[in-house]
Amino acid sequence: MYLEAIRLEKRYGWRPVLRNVSLGAGPGILAVVGPNGAGKTTLLRVLAGVLPPSRGCVRWQGREIADDPAAYRWQMGYKPQDLSVYPGQTVAAALRYLARLKGIPDALVDERVTEVAEEWGLASVASRPLATLSRGWRQRFFLAQALLADPDILILDEPAVALDECGRQQLFRRLRLLARERVVIVGGHGLRELTEVADRVLVLKRGTVRFLGTPSQLAAWAAGWVWELCLPPGDPALERLRRRFVVTGRRDEPARAGQGRLQVLRLLARRRPHPAAAPVEPGPVEGYLRCIADEPDRPGVPRRLQVIDPPGRPW
């Protein structure tokens, strides 16, 4: 199974939101990340068939989804940022309603509703109206409805928002299991969590693809730019460093003499930012920050765009 987008463009009037976006996704998790306004939600809506592209196309199994949108919807589960349902309906009634809209046979509706409700812990609130649920419970409901038809492709927009720590762990464990036999595309801002579970990462900025590759390839964007240094908490250099450079991590650790504590800063800098700074291996977060910089000056790398993708799928 394979989903591909070919030279997608999306405009609202004169304003371009997506520009020449191409990608491919097979079984596994593709994380779609980028700053606010990058076009993540628009891209997910186009991939889900909710929005038509202004130019380009989306293909599933080699066939354009616009040729048979009903068949594509049957094989695709979509969780938007929000979902308009009747707030007076109970959780179970809303799931049954959405199951019928997805084309699930009437004889199987109750069985599927029971299964997804149990998977996402909704059985205890099945008789409660949706309007009475907290945001976290509504998020579980949105995730459950996306899986009603047991789809081959799952597109999730901000799935972890409002979930507690237990819910987030359950979500990402479940996604890893689902991704063994499905195409899973997840958009969001939780970069550290997403890069831990994703097989590949797509970085958008201003509607264009800045990167497409593995988390380790993304980390390589910051090679030679990441430094760590230890200073006493009251050292005036700490504040100067925080103002001048992007700090990607901070922690406290005991001083070697056993008295007091030291503050450890991890930051991005083109050159050694302080005599006490030592170079360290970058992570995907640092690679992402370098990737979305306006001028990612790295020797041998194009200044505006580098796309890394496995060979064999030329566009």
Protein Blocks (a to p, Z undefined) as FASTA:
>chain_A
ZZddehiacdehjbcfbghiacdddeddddddddehilmmmmmmmmnomaccfbdcddee
hiafklmmmlmmmmpccddfbdcddfkbcfklmmmmmmmmnopafklmmmmmmmmmmmno
pmmmmmpcfklpcfklmmmmmmmmmmmnopabdcdehklgoiafklmmmmmmmmmmmmmm
pccddddfklmlmmmmpmbdcddeehiafbdcdfklmmmmmgoiaccddddfklmklmmm
mmmpccfbdcddddfkopajddddddddfbdfbfkbccddddfklmmmmmmpmblcdehi
afkbccdddehiaZZ
